[in-house]
Each structure stands twice: as C-alpha cells, then as structure tokens.
Amino acid sequence: MMSRPQSPDRFHEDKATFTVKGSQPDIEAGVEAIRTTLRTLPTRPGVYRMQDARGDVLYVGKARVLRNRVANYTQVDRLPRRLQRMVAQTRSMTIVTTNSEAEALLLEAQLIKRFRPPYNVLLRDDKSFPFILLRDDHAFPRVQKHRGARKYKGRYYGPFASAGSVTRTINALQKLFLLRSCTDSFFANRSRPCLLYQIRRCSAPCVGRIDDAGYAELVRDAQDFLGGKSTAVQRKLGEAMQLASDSLDFEQAAVLRDRLKALTFIQGSQAINAEGLGDADIFALATKGGAMCIQAFFIRGGQNWGHRSFFPVHTAEVAEDEVLASFMAQFYEEVPPPRLILADRAPAECELMAEALSERTGAKVRIEVPQRGTRTRLIQQAQRNAVEALARRLAETTTQAKILDEMVEVFGLDGVPDRIEIYDNSHIQGSHALGAMVVAGPEGFRKNAYRKFNIRNPETAPGDDFAMMREVFERRFGRAQREDPDRDSGEWPDLVLIDGGKGQLSAARATLEEMGIEDVCMIGIAKGPHHGREGREVFHLPDGREVTFPLNHPVLFYLQRLRDEVHRFAIGAHRQKRSKAITTSSLDDVPGIGPARKKALLMHFGTARAVKDAALEDLQRAPGVSKVVARQVYDYFHE
C-alpha cells in the first residue's frame, strides 16, 4: 500500500524537480518553456505544475506518463482557449514523479488545495467538516463536536454536513444515552449534579449517580446507534421499558419511554430514507447559466447526517465528468471516503478514482451510478436538491449584482469591486489587542483570505485605536507592496471599509499616503447620532462627504452584514488570544523547563511568580529540579 500524500518521505521532489525560467508573456515563450522541460521528463507517472514568470502556480495536473501528457501542451491549436491562455502565461514547470497514477491523483488533489491555481477546478469550501468524537482516554467518555486533525484517541463519526447537524445529533445522544458533554476539568470539580442531570440529558457520572459498568453500557449503545444499529437499540429500550413497567418501577419506565420517544423522533426526522445503505456518500451535479452545483448527502449507518451544496469555481470549458472527478479528489483530501459512493454520473477516470480512494482509506471503495431500484430515488432526490440550490444561488447572485451596482453609483466608485476588505480592532482596555481583516467579493465572503494582526508595536499606546489601525495598514499594505507591486495577483482591494468614523478613516488614509498609495478607495462606517440603533450608520468618505441610507435600503443591509462579519471575526480572534494568554505561564519560556519540571515547580511553589521570586537555594530544594536546572531558572529571572 502506498503512503499518505502528507507523508514527508513519500516523494523525493528534490530528485524529480525540473525548473525552467522564462520572461516574455506570450504563447511562444510558454511553449518553449514546456519544450525545454520535455527534454528531461521521464516516462513515469507524476504531477506537473505550470508556473508563471513570478513562480505562482497556474495549473496542477497528473499523468500516467509525464512525457506524453506534458507534450500535449505544445500542440496549442488542439487546446481549448482556457488552456491556451494558461500556456501563454507559463514560464516554468515543476515535476514530481510518483509510483503510480493513483498516487499522482492524490498528490494532485493535495497540491490543488494548497496552491488554489486559477486554471484548476476548485472546491471553494473554507470550513473543515465537523465530526462527533467519543473519546477513549477517560473512564467516562465524553461526547463532543470535533473539527480538524484527529489528535485525540477515540472514535470519530462523520462527516456531518454542518455544525447544526452535529449539535442536533449530540442533543439526541444526550437524551437517548445520557452521555456527558462537559470538559474533563468541569467533570473533575463537580460536587453535585449539574442542570443537564435535572433535565435528563446526563447520567451524572461525575458524582457517582451511575457506575463504570452502567456508563460503559450507555457508551456501547451510543456506538451502536452511530454505527447504524438503531433498530437494535430501539428494541433494547423497549424491552427495558416493559421490564420496568412489569416491575412497577414506573419512574424508570417513564425515563426509558422518553428515551424511546427521542429515538423514534430521530428516525422519523431523516430527510431521506437510506435504510440498508450503510455508509455512503451521494453526489448529484446541476448546471445552469454557466454555474455548477454539486449536492452531497452523507449517509452513515443508514442514517442521513445532512447534506451540503458545493459550487466549484473555474469550471468554464471543463466537462461535467471532469468537474465531478476534480471535486471528489479534493473533497476526499480532507474527509475519509466511505465504502460506497453513489453519483448521478460517472466521474472522469472512474476506475482510477476508485483505486486512489481505496489506497487512501485502506479499504475497497466503490463508485456506482444507480440505474434502478431504491438507490435511483436517492439520486433523484439529490438531483432535485442540486437544481433547487443552484436556482437559489443564481437568484442571490443576481440580487447581489444589483446591490453592488447601486453601491457603485451611491459612492461614486470606478466600478463594481471584486475584492472588498473590511477592518476592525478588538481589545479590552488595550490588552490582547489585535486587528482583523475580512474579505468579500461578488460571490460572498472569502474566508480563506481572512487575516488577523497582533498589535506588537511597543510605541502603540494601549487602547489607541488610531495607532492600531495605522499598524495594521502598514503591515497589510507594506507586504502587498513588497510581494505584488504591479497589483496583478488580485490580492489588492478595490474597496476598503473601516469600522470607525472620521478618525480611523483619516489614520488609515494618512498611513497609505506615507507609503505612496493614494488610489485605494476607502469608506468609514460609524454609528450615527443615535448610537446603538441599527440603520443609523453614517458612511464617511475621504473627501469629507457623509452618506446615510433609509432604514430598509438593500445597500445598507449589505454593508451592515460586512461590518457585522468583521466584528464577529475580530471578537472571536480576541477571545482566542485572551484564552491562550490565560493558560500560558512565564515558565514556558525558561530554557530547559518542560511540562514535568514546570508542574513540579508550580506544585512546590504554588505560582509562577513565587518561582520567579524564589532564591537559588529554594529552587534547588524543589523535587525533580537539579542544581543545573535551578541555576537556569534563577539566571533567567535574575539577569
């Protein structure tokens, strides 16, 4: 079996990389750069990257035979216009050889997600999928929502289509199986049951209301439920309720009745009937007006765990089966594939895709296009959802275009902005200060472009919003000037919105003028005379004009939504920074002090400040601390 794409020893790029430099932006120069690469290309599987004169990746592709595939790009007349434009910009290539074409397919998906090239079909999805985690590292496992890397020991169930799907399922697990959802520290410090026990959503293992064996049985029932054995769980609850009723234990029978009701409700609330399907993903594609939508249903254990609509970009002049194949490769780069994938059409190179996904997951993965039976009804439902989601998307896009056109007219902009950057600051009396930037475009928020700026200039006075704004703009646009002075990467804003009045706007404008930037359109958003009342915002322009809108104006609603998003992002980033600061200690920076010695010092002295103030002799008497370490700690705090 091949290694994972993320494995550092899987590829030897230093041994299989060929780089060619060029400078003239024309198709002849591009073809010449490709031909130069062809002279050293092997006849092996691999992945190639087309790069422009600055080294930015234009396109990532894979090949069973690299020499043959790359040679096709020299036949310019046979290429579609999209690829002709790409060849005209190509000035260098990077080649990585692999052991098989399936391995190349997985690496291609990984590189597309990393570089997001403009000539590849892109899965524009900024959020990782949520999972449910039942941890194995505690006597009373906790049920919790999880995103990101799987660093905890336990069982992961998912993916779920949204955080709402996870929350509903966790609520159901609490009602059904009375599993705890509190943190380990909260659990360890309880002396009496919390409110969740009172409302029958937890069995209160923290205070001994249930023993280890009883709680372990609840966990096994939850695992059966999440694994698709809900019928067996239902039968078990029914038998237990009948037994309690026969024993005249009506209180226990009522508890079991409520749990059985919760299970029945969940079974009846499934959006689609996927009984007997096991683990499967269902995909359907719809096209209209040059746009595409891929609708996905996630079935695990015969239960519908939600659905999500995806709108891949850069799909012009790309066949639908190729779009679906590129989507699947990128989608399963983050999500483990199930044993069965149902689609309304076969993706390009279907057998190769199934082989690559099987190699990735370590089990056979089948890709099927149902032609008859109950599975065709599932595909039809996914197709219907795809068509409806695409229609809503196109309607929203049309409305958005009208709003942007009207905003251009009101503010006198040069044209419809493709990239809008919104800025805000967040701090509490000057502490843990940071600046935040969110980015929006005609298609909505671009969350992968969000940035936060830790305020680190020692000359910035705590709470000085103007100085904070100056520092943020110096760093943001200083880097833009260094990395993209010609402004041809699309990373320069067409419009900048600043959450603040004339003062913040003036500070930002003066900062850019000092940097020689005078052509960035800027608008300040400030509360009007009636502070705190929505719809009374005043929009300040650099020329001194002030613009207000009627309370129900669509442009006002749009700008408020942009302002609210930067508020949300700034406050969330500030909370994360503050929480991290609470858990850090001055001992973390002392050389030679690891977690064990840090704990020993804190247990002996009580606080980090006491360690800092301790004499050398006292440090040497601490358990687990040698004379050498004691000297390091003492010297660090008494330089």
LOVO-988342 format. One line per field, with one value per residue (C-alpha): residue number from 0; residue in three letters; chain; x, y, z negated. Coordinates in steps of 0.02 Angstrom, whole numbers, plus 50000, padded with zeros to 5 digits. Last residue first. Layout:
BEGIN
seq: NUM_...
type: Ala_...
mol: A_...
px: X_...
py: Y_...
pz: Z_...
//
This chain:
BEGIN
seq: 638_637_636_635_634_633_632_631_630_629_628_627_626_625_624_623_622_621_620_619_618_617_616_615_614_613_612_611_610_609_608_607_606_605_604_603_602_601_600_599_598_597_596_595_594_593_592_591_590_589_588_587_586_585_584_583_582_581_580_579_578_577_576_575_574_573_572_571_570_569_568_567_566_565_564_563_562_561_560_559_558_557_556_555_554_553_552_551_550_549_548_547_546_545_544_543_542_541_540_539_538_537_536_535_534_533_532_531_530_529_528_527_526_525_524_523_522_521_520_519_518_517_516_515_514_513_512_511_510_509_508_507_506_505_504_503_502_501_500_499_498_497_496_495_494_493_492_491_490_489_488_487_486_485_484_483_482_481_480_479_478_477_476_475_474_473_472_471_470_469_468_467_466_465_464_463_462_461_460_459_458_457_456_455_454_453_452_451_450_449_448_447_446_445_444_443_442_441_440_439_438_437_436_435_434_433_432_431_430_429_428_427_426_425_424_423_422_421_420_419_418_417_416_415_414_413_412_411_410_409_408_407_406_405_404_403_402_401_400_399_398_397_396_395_394_393_392_391_390_389_388_387_386_385_384_383_382_381_380_379_378_377_376_375_374_373_372_371_370_369_368_367_366_365_364_363_362_361_360_359_358_357_356_355_354_353_352_351_350_349_348_347_346_345_344_343_342_341_340_339_338_337_336_335_334_333_332_331_330_329_328_327_326_325_324_323_322_321_320_319_318_317_316_315_314_313_312_311_310_309_308_307_306_305_304_303_302_301_300_299_298_297_296_295_294_293_292_291_290_289_288_287_286_285_284_283_282_281_280_279_278_277_276_275_274_273_272_271_270_269_268_267_266_265_264_263_262_261_260_259_258_257_256_255_254_253_252_251_250_249_248_247_246_245_244_243_242_241_240_239_238_237_236_235_234_233_232_231_230_229_228_227_226_225_224_223_222_221_220_219_218_217_216_215_214_213_212_211_210_209_208_207_206_205_204_203_202_201_200_199_198_197_196_195_194_193_192_191_190_189_188_187_186_185_184_183_182_181_180_179_178_177_176_175_174_173_172_171_170_169_168_167_166_165_164_163_162_161_160_159_158_157_156_155_154_153_152_151_150_149_148_147_146_145_144_143_142_141_140_139_138_137_136_135_134_133_132_131_130_129_128_127_126_125_124_123_122_121_120_119_118_117_116_115_114_113_112_111_110_109_108_107_106_105_104_103_102_101_100_99_98_97_96_95_94_93_92_91_90_89_88_87_86_85_84_83_82_81_80_79_78_77_76_75_74_73_72_71_70_69_68_67_66_65_64_63_62_61_60_59_58_57_56_55_54_53_52_51_50_49_48_47_46_45_44_43_42_41_40_39_38_37_36_35_34_33_32_31_30_29_28_27_26_25_24_23_22_21_20_19_18_17_16_15_14_13_12_11_10_9_8_7_6_5_4_3_2_1_0
type: Glu_His_Phe_Tyr_Asp_Tyr_Val_Gln_Arg_Ala_Val_Val_Lys_Ser_Val_Gly_Pro_Ala_Arg_Gln_Leu_Asp_Glu_Leu_Ala_Ala_Asp_Lys_Val_Ala_Arg_Ala_Thr_Gly_Phe_His_Met_Leu_Leu_Ala_Lys_Lys_Arg_Ala_Pro_Gly_Ile_Gly_Pro_Val_Asp_Asp_Leu_Ser_Ser_Thr_Thr_Ile_Ala_Lys_Ser_Arg_Lys_Gln_Arg_His_Ala_Gly_Ile_Ala_Phe_Arg_His_Val_Glu_Asp_Arg_Leu_Arg_Gln_Leu_Tyr_Phe_Leu_Val_Pro_His_Asn_Leu_Pro_Phe_Thr_Val_Glu_Arg_Gly_Asp_Pro_Leu_His_Phe_Val_Glu_Arg_Gly_Glu_Arg_Gly_His_His_Pro_Gly_Lys_Ala_Ile_Gly_Ile_Met_Cys_Val_Asp_Glu_Ile_Gly_Met_Glu_Glu_Leu_Thr_Ala_Arg_Ala_Ala_Ser_Leu_Gln_Gly_Lys_Gly_Gly_Asp_Ile_Leu_Val_Leu_Asp_Pro_Trp_Glu_Gly_Ser_Asp_Arg_Asp_Pro_Asp_Glu_Arg_Gln_Ala_Arg_Gly_Phe_Arg_Arg_Glu_Phe_Val_Glu_Arg_Met_Met_Ala_Phe_Asp_Asp_Gly_Pro_Ala_Thr_Glu_Pro_Asn_Arg_Ile_Asn_Phe_Lys_Arg_Tyr_Ala_Asn_Lys_Arg_Phe_Gly_Glu_Pro_Gly_Ala_Val_Val_Met_Ala_Gly_Leu_Ala_His_Ser_Gly_Gln_Ile_His_Ser_Asn_Asp_Tyr_Ile_Glu_Ile_Arg_Asp_Pro_Val_Gly_Asp_Leu_Gly_Phe_Val_Glu_Val_Met_Glu_Asp_Leu_Ile_Lys_Ala_Gln_Thr_Thr_Thr_Glu_Ala_Leu_Arg_Arg_Ala_Leu_Ala_Glu_Val_Ala_Asn_Arg_Gln_Ala_Gln_Gln_Ile_Leu_Arg_Thr_Arg_Thr_Gly_Arg_Gln_Pro_Val_Glu_Ile_Arg_Val_Lys_Ala_Gly_Thr_Arg_Glu_Ser_Leu_Ala_Glu_Ala_Met_Leu_Glu_Cys_Glu_Ala_Pro_Ala_Arg_Asp_Ala_Leu_Ile_Leu_Arg_Pro_Pro_Pro_Val_Glu_Glu_Tyr_Phe_Gln_Ala_Met_Phe_Ser_Ala_Leu_Val_Glu_Asp_Glu_Ala_Val_Glu_Ala_Thr_His_Val_Pro_Phe_Phe_Ser_Arg_His_Gly_Trp_Asn_Gln_Gly_Gly_Arg_Ile_Phe_Phe_Ala_Gln_Ile_Cys_Met_Ala_Gly_Gly_Lys_Thr_Ala_Leu_Ala_Phe_Ile_Asp_Ala_Asp_Gly_Leu_Gly_Glu_Ala_Asn_Ile_Ala_Gln_Ser_Gly_Gln_Ile_Phe_Thr_Leu_Ala_Lys_Leu_Arg_Asp_Arg_Leu_Val_Ala_Ala_Gln_Glu_Phe_Asp_Leu_Ser_Asp_Ser_Ala_Leu_Gln_Met_Ala_Glu_Gly_Leu_Lys_Arg_Gln_Val_Ala_Thr_Ser_Lys_Gly_Gly_Leu_Phe_Asp_Gln_Ala_Asp_Arg_Val_Leu_Glu_Ala_Tyr_Gly_Ala_Asp_Asp_Ile_Arg_Gly_Val_Cys_Pro_Ala_Ser_Cys_Arg_Arg_Ile_Gln_Tyr_Leu_Leu_Cys_Pro_Arg_Ser_Arg_Asn_Ala_Phe_Phe_Ser_Asp_Thr_Cys_Ser_Arg_Leu_Leu_Phe_Leu_Lys_Gln_Leu_Ala_Asn_Ile_Thr_Arg_Thr_Val_Ser_Gly_Ala_Ser_Ala_Phe_Pro_Gly_Tyr_Tyr_Arg_Gly_Lys_Tyr_Lys_Arg_Ala_Gly_Arg_His_Lys_Gln_Val_Arg_Pro_Phe_Ala_His_Asp_Asp_Arg_Leu_Leu_Ile_Phe_Pro_Phe_Ser_Lys_Asp_Asp_Arg_Leu_Leu_Val_Asn_Tyr_Pro_Pro_Arg_Phe_Arg_Lys_Ile_Leu_Gln_Ala_Glu_Leu_Leu_Leu_Ala_Glu_Ala_Glu_Ser_Asn_Thr_Thr_Val_Ile_Thr_Met_Ser_Arg_Thr_Gln_Ala_Val_Met_Arg_Gln_Leu_Arg_Arg_Pro_Leu_Arg_Asp_Val_Gln_Thr_Tyr_Asn_Ala_Val_Arg_Asn_Arg_Leu_Val_Arg_Ala_Lys_Gly_Val_Tyr_Leu_Val_Asp_Gly_Arg_Ala_Asp_Gln_Met_Arg_Tyr_Val_Gly_Pro_Arg_Thr_Pro_Leu_Thr_Arg_Leu_Thr_Thr_Arg_Ile_Ala_Glu_Val_Gly_Ala_Glu_Ile_Asp_Pro_Gln_Ser_Gly_Lys_Val_Thr_Phe_Thr_Ala_Lys_Asp_Glu_His_Phe_Arg_Asp_Pro_Ser_Gln_Pro_Arg_Ser_Met_Met
mol: A_A_A_A_A_A_A_A_A_A_A_A_A_A_A_A_A_A_A_A_A_A_A_A_A_A_A_A_A_A_A_A_A_A_A_A_A_A_A_A_A_A_A_A_A_A_A_A_A_A_A_A_A_A_A_A_A_A_A_A_A_A_A_A_A_A_A_A_A_A_A_A_A_A_A_A_A_A_A_A_A_A_A_A_A_A_A_A_A_A_A_A_A_A_A_A_A_A_A_A_A_A_A_A_A_A_A_A_A_A_A_A_A_A_A_A_A_A_A_A_A_A_A_A_A_A_A_A_A_A_A_A_A_A_A_A_A_A_A_A_A_A_A_A_A_A_A_A_A_A_A_A_A_A_A_A_A_A_A_A_A_A_A_A_A_A_A_A_A_A_A_A_A_A_A_A_A_A_A_A_A_A_A_A_A_A_A_A_A_A_A_A_A_A_A_A_A_A_A_A_A_A_A_A_A_A_A_A_A_A_A_A_A_A_A_A_A_A_A_A_A_A_A_A_A_A_A_A_A_A_A_A_A_A_A_A_A_A_A_A_A_A_A_A_A_A_A_A_A_A_A_A_A_A_A_A_A_A_A_A_A_A_A_A_A_A_A_A_A_A_A_A_A_A_A_A_A_A_A_A_A_A_A_A_A_A_A_A_A_A_A_A_A_A_A_A_A_A_A_A_A_A_A_A_A_A_A_A_A_A_A_A_A_A_A_A_A_A_A_A_A_A_A_A_A_A_A_A_A_A_A_A_A_A_A_A_A_A_A_A_A_A_A_A_A_A_A_A_A_A_A_A_A_A_A_A_A_A_A_A_A_A_A_A_A_A_A_A_A_A_A_A_A_A_A_A_A_A_A_A_A_A_A_A_A_A_A_A_A_A_A_A_A_A_A_A_A_A_A_A_A_A_A_A_A_A_A_A_A_A_A_A_A_A_A_A_A_A_A_A_A_A_A_A_A_A_A_A_A_A_A_A_A_A_A_A_A_A_A_A_A_A_A_A_A_A_A_A_A_A_A_A_A_A_A_A_A_A_A_A_A_A_A_A_A_A_A_A_A_A_A_A_A_A_A_A_A_A_A_A_A_A_A_A_A_A_A_A_A_A_A_A_A_A_A_A_A_A_A_A_A_A_A_A_A_A_A_A_A_A_A_A_A_A_A_A_A_A_A_A_A_A_A_A_A_A_A_A_A_A_A_A_A_A_A_A_A_A_A_A_A_A_A_A_A_A_A_A_A_A_A_A_A_A_A_A_A_A_A_A_A_A_A_A_A_A_A_A_A_A_A_A_A_A_A_A_A_A_A_A_A_A_A_A_A_A_A_A_A_A_A_A_A_A_A_A_A_A_A_A_A_A_A_A_A_A_A_A_A_A_A_A_A_A_A_A_A_A_A_A_A_A_A_A_A_A_A_A_A_A_A_A_A_A_A_A_A_A_A
px: 50983_50880_50731_50829_50976_50865_50784_50949_51030_50886_50907_51092_51060_50932_50743_50636_50578_50612_50761_50870_50741_50744_50934_50927_50806_50624_50548_50518_50454_50333_50275_50242_50125_50111_50295_50308_50163_50213_50394_50346_50223_50355_50477_50356_50298_50475_50594_50767_50755_50628_50495_50351_50391_50308_50145_50015_49835_49763_49857_49778_49605_49643_49707_49557_49439_49522_49508_49323_49295_49385_49294_49122_49151_49221_49061_48949_49029_49004_48823_48796_48862_48737_48590_48633_48644_48471_48390_48261_48318_48346_48531_48662_48814_48941_49059_49229_49330_49390_49212_49118_48969_48846_48753_48577_48509_48533_48518_48666_48713_48579_48689_48755_48865_49018_49070_49224_49248_49410_49453_49635_49718_49837_49972_50141_50178_50150_49985_49935_49962_49871_49719_49715_49729_49599_49475_49501_49470_49325_49222_49253_49235_49343_49287_49418_49368_49457_49574_49742_49757_49705_49881_49915_49948_50116_50199_50143_50256_50339_50194_50070_50180_50181_49995_49949_50089_50070_49880_49876_49999_49898_49737_49817_49880_49704_49626_49740_49680_49852_49979_50065_50251_50286_50222_50152_49968_49928_49858_49718_49685_49537_49581_49522_49356_49314_49142_49015_49015_49031_49179_49214_49371_49389_49529_49556_49667_49730_49743_49769_49751_49710_49561_49489_49541_49471_49510_49412_49445_49341_49422_49317_49383_49294_49229_49100_49173_49258_49162_49048_48984_48800_48826_48948_48834_48690_48790_48843_48662_48606_48746_48697_48518_48576_48695_48556_48445_48586_48619_48435_48424_48583_48511_48349_48439_48555_48410_48317_48473_48498_48317_48340_48499_48407_48265_48393_48456_48284_48290_48362_48509_48624_48792_48919_49089_49157_49290_49393_49481_49645_49570_49693_49725_49539_49519_49654_49578_49403_49470_49566_49408_49307_49429_49310_49169_49022_48853_48714_48835_48837_48995_49011_49146_49153_49290_49389_49364_49502_49579_49412_49336_49484_49479_49289_49280_49410_49313_49147_49222_49297_49128_49048_49172_49276_49255_49211_49226_49344_49238_49152_48983_48950_48782_48775_48678_48646_48690_48561_48560_48593_48749_48820_48740_48809_48713_48808_48738_48859_48813_48877_48867_48874_48690_48634_48719_48670_48776_48725_48827_48780_48901_48884_48898_48761_48629_48505_48393_48432_48260_48290_48267_48276_48155_48063_48216_48260_48084_48083_48247_48184_48023_48123_48223_48063_47991_48151_48134_47948_47988_48115_47981_47854_47955_47802_47911_47806_47834_48022_48025_47922_48039_48192_48116_48077_48250_48331_48218_48261_48446_48434_48340_48470_48611_48685_48857_48801_48666_48783_48913_48780_48727_48909_48926_48770_48841_49004_48902_48822_48988_49077_48943_48800_48747_48930_48954_49039_48942_48792_48678_48658_48514_48376_48327_48399_48556_48587_48568_48726_48742_48832_49013_49086_49270_49329_49189_49222_49406_49364_49250_49062_48964_48910_48813_48630_48602_48447_48427_48614_48635_48491_48571_48734_48641_48560_48725_48814_48683_48692_48881_48853_48855_48915_49068_49055_49088_49258_49302_49435_49613_49631_49740_49620_49662_49524_49347_49266_49097_49088_49029_49131_49195_49177_49337_49432_49553_49432_49349_49183_49203_49066_49133_49129_49186_49326_49273_49331_49244_49279_49314_49422_49427_49603_49657_49671_49780_49724_49903_49872_49704_49769_49928_49833_49717_49866_49951_49800_49793_49980_49964_49829_49942_50078_50250_50260_50367_50357_50380_50390_50365_50420_50364_50180_50071_50036_50012_49872_49784_49793_49723_49565_49552_49539_49697_49716_49795_49924_50003_50145_50026_50007_50192_50154_50045_50163_50317_50227_50158_50011_49986_49932_49892_49916_49887_49940_50060_50147_50332_50342_50358_50208_50203_50131_50140_50163_50115_50183_50180_50339_50409_50540_50550_50720_50694_50510_50552_50632_50478_50366_50470_50467_50278_50260_50378_50280_50116_50168_50218_50408_50510_50561_50637_50638_50630_50642_50604_50620_50766_50725_50543_50578_50401_50330_50454_50361_50194_50051_50001_49982_50093_50062_50000
py: 51928_51874_51781_51676_51657_51579_51457_51404_51387_51277_51171_51144_51110_50978_51001_50845_50899_51083_51103_51179_51315_51364_51379_51490_51609_51613_51769_51694_51531_51629_51725_51560_51507_51372_51350_51159_51112_51250_51193_51010_51056_51156_51014_50890_51007_51051_51178_51175_51352_51461_51523_51418_51469_51638_51542_51519_51463_51638_51702_51569_51620_51803_51762_51653_51786_51918_51807_51783_51969_52014_51882_51928_52115_52086_51992_52125_52260_52159_52123_52307_52349_52231_52293_52473_52430_52348_52508_52472_52603_52738_52767_52890_52962_53085_53181_53234_53190_53030_52963_52936_52819_52858_52716_52746_52580_52485_52590_52577_52759_52879_53016_52895_52745_52744_52655_52729_52715_52693_52684_52638_52760_52855_52731_52816_52732_52896_52911_52738_52786_52953_52861_52737_52874_52981_52837_52794_52974_53007_52863_52681_52507_52532_52477_52461_52447_52378_52280_52214_52024_52003_51948_52087_52228_52276_52293_52118_52046_52202_52322_52196_52169_52354_52358_52239_52284_52473_52456_52357_52474_52628_52549_52512_52691_52757_52635_52689_52568_52530_52653_52594_52628_52447_52392_52217_52228_52051_52059_51943_51889_51823_51765_51585_51657_51733_51805_51813_51783_51967_51981_51988_51991_52002_52094_52096_52199_52140_52198_52072_52214_52394_52416_52257_52238_52221_52317_52318_52309_52263_52218_52215_52121_52122_52298_52351_52501_52667_52702_52853_52806_52797_52735_52597_52544_52530_52415_52312_52291_52241_52112_52040_52018_51924_51818_51777_51719_51616_51534_51497_51414_51315_51252_51200_51104_51018_50972_50892_50796_50733_50673_50587_50502_50436_50375_50286_50197_50122_50019_50055_50132_50178_50258_50173_50217_50076_50096_49946_49975_50058_50233_50315_50162_50136_50319_50303_50143_50218_50373_50265_50166_50324_50406_50553_50545_50430_50514_50534_50479_50349_50323_50164_50109_50281_50409_50490_50679_50807_50750_50666_50830_50874_50710_50709_50886_50851_50698_50793_50935_50808_50723_50893_50938_51096_51246_51357_51265_51387_51378_51235_51273_51148_51112_51019_50873_50803_50652_50540_50375_50204_50182_50340_50430_50599_50684_50796_50918_50980_51147_51221_51393_51441_51490_51321_51161_51025_50887_50746_50662_50531_50475_50303_50207_50077_50081_49968_50112_50269_50351_50535_50689_50586_50656_50493_50401_50548_50557_50371_50385_50531_50439_50287_50398_50471_50297_50241_50383_50344_50159_50211_50310_50171_50040_49927_49775_49745_49927_49913_49756_49840_49989_49875_49779_49940_50010_49852_49851_50032_49999_49852_49960_50099_49985_50109_50137_50295_50196_50052_50174_50256_50086_50046_50213_50178_50008_50090_50208_50061_49972_50124_50166_50290_50429_50435_50624_50650_50504_50620_50518_50665_50736_50705_50886_50877_50789_50926_51055_50998_50855_50890_50902_50935_50976_50830_50846_51032_50993_50849_50957_50931_50829_50684_50540_50517_50385_50442_50622_50657_50565_50666_50828_50767_50730_50901_50986_50886_50930_51114_51112_51065_50923_50794_50690_50588_50482_50481_50351_50387_50440_50626_50706_50684_50845_50972_50983_50895_50901_50810_50654_50624_50456_50407_50313_50434_50414_50329_50485_50483_50613_50679_50754_50926_50957_51080_51252_51357_51271_51327_51160_51222_51171_51210_51358_51487_51377_51351_51319_51203_51129_51099_51023_50894_50849_50821_50715_50600_50583_50552_50407_50333_50355_50254_50269_50457_50586_50770_50899_51088_51195_51368_51516_51479_51631_51591_51408_51458_51563_51416_51306_51411_51428_51240_51152_51072_51227_51235_51065_51103_51066_50887_50857_50872_50717_50610_50649_50627_50454_50414_50599_50725_50910_51069_51238_51420_51408_51573_51570_51754_51716_51600_51421_51258_51116_50934_50775_50601_50437_50388_50416_50538_50723_50797_50862_50894_51037_51136_51101_51172_51332_51348_51329_51468_51583_51556_51590_51761_51844_51851_51805_51624_51508_51319_51210_51020_50931_50743_50720_50866_50813_50645_50591_50488_50533_50683_50589_50707_50609_50451_50303_50173_50000
pz: 48274_48124_48198_48322_48203_48070_48190_48266_48092_48034_48190_48153_47968_48014_48002_47976_47805_47762_47645_47781_47812_47629_47631_47786_47703_47758_47835_48008_47934_47825_47979_48069_47929_47794_47752_47746_47861_47982_47984_48011_48148_48241_48217_48299_48438_48493_48422_48503_48568_48475_48596_48530_48350_48379_48394_48528_48498_48477_48628_48738_48680_48719_48893_48930_48866_48975_49129_49096_49067_49228_49333_49268_49288_49464_49506_49430_49538_49697_49649_49611_49784_49865_49760_49804_49989_49976_49906_49770_49643_49773_49809_49747_49836_49767_49881_49817_49973_49889_49874_49711_49703_49562_49478_49415_49478_49317_49160_49042_49052_49108_49183_49313_49287_49398_49557_49642_49831_49928_50115_50141_50261_50147_50102_50080_49914_49821_49915_49854_49672_49693_49763_49619_49487_49576_49586_49403_49351_49470_49401_49370_49443_49597_49769_49906_50089_50242_50130_50190_50193_50375_50422_50547_50424_50501_50330_50279_50143_50074_50099_50031_49878_49842_49875_49735_49614_49626_49628_49466_49380_49430_49368_49200_49188_49218_49096_48953_48818_48751_48825_48983_48962_48916_49089_49064_49113_49169_49345_49400_49579_49680_49857_49832_49778_49945_49905_50045_50234_50279_50162_49976_49870_49681_49591_49404_49289_49121_48942_48802_48675_48725_48610_48682_48864_49041_49199_49363_49550_49703_49870_50029_50181_50348_50328_50461_50549_50527_50366_50349_50176_50222_50401_50357_50212_50336_50447_50296_50241_50416_50428_50259_50316_50471_50367_50244_50387_50460_50291_50263_50434_50397_50233_50318_50456_50332_50218_50363_50414_50236_50232_50400_50337_50184_50295_50405_50248_50218_50376_50548_50640_50497_50546_50434_50359_50250_50116_50060_49894_49844_49846_49965_50072_50094_50139_50273_50345_50350_50439_50564_50601_50628_50747_50768_50643_50682_50675_50546_50411_50273_50170_50066_49942_49864_49903_49763_49775_49804_49970_50002_50061_50172_50269_50274_50344_50477_50533_50534_50636_50757_50778_50812_50949_50920_51035_50886_50719_50632_50474_50382_50301_50163_50082_49918_49847_49675_49572_49654_49563_49641_49535_49609_49755_49809_49948_50071_50199_50331_50407_50569_50648_50833_50834_50770_50717_50591_50516_50399_50263_50133_49998_49919_49756_49732_49869_49778_49729_49828_49821_49847_49739_49580_49450_49417_49353_49242_49170_49135_49040_48936_48897_48839_48722_48652_48626_48539_48414_48391_48359_48228_48137_48162_48072_48057_48100_48256_48305_48281_48389_48523_48526_48536_48682_48775_48743_48812_48965_49004_48983_49103_49229_49211_49265_49390_49314_49225_49135_49095_49028_48921_48852_48813_48722_48619_48571_48518_48407_48316_48297_48229_48101_48117_47996_47943_47935_48105_48180_48187_48304_48423_48525_48401_48366_48190_48250_48377_48237_48149_48025_47859_47804_47975_47995_48102_48230_48258_48285_48403_48509_48507_48637_48526_48600_48552_48688_48780_48725_48730_48894_48969_48914_48992_49154_49159_49124_49259_49389_49338_49358_49539_49664_49539_49580_49477_49325_49241_49111_48980_48950_48980_49115_49260_49351_49378_49311_49164_49077_48912_48823_48665_48611_48427_48382_48493_48639_48759_48829_48918_49055_49169_49330_49410_49589_49619_49672_49817_49960_50137_50221_50363_50546_50598_50706_50566_50455_50273_50211_50063_50114_50289_50219_50114_50258_50374_50240_50232_50421_50431_50308_50418_50569_50485_50404_50412_50503_50459_50597_50579_50733_50786_50891_50919_50956_51139_51091_50972_51103_51223_51084_51070_51259_51280_51339_51511_51590_51450_51481_51358_51214_51273_51236_51050_51056_51159_51055_50889_50924_50808_50786_50655_50669_50570_50651_50637_50489_50450_50493_50541_50727_50721_50659_50729_50604_50651_50559_50586_50677_50769_50942_50877_50924_50961_51138_51104_50985_51126_51231_51095_51082_51272_51274_51146_51239_51399_51306_51246_51083_51111_50955_50943_50813_50817_50663_50659_50497_50475_50356_50242_50250_50171_50133_49990_49857_49787_49780_49820_49976_49869_49905_50040_50000
//
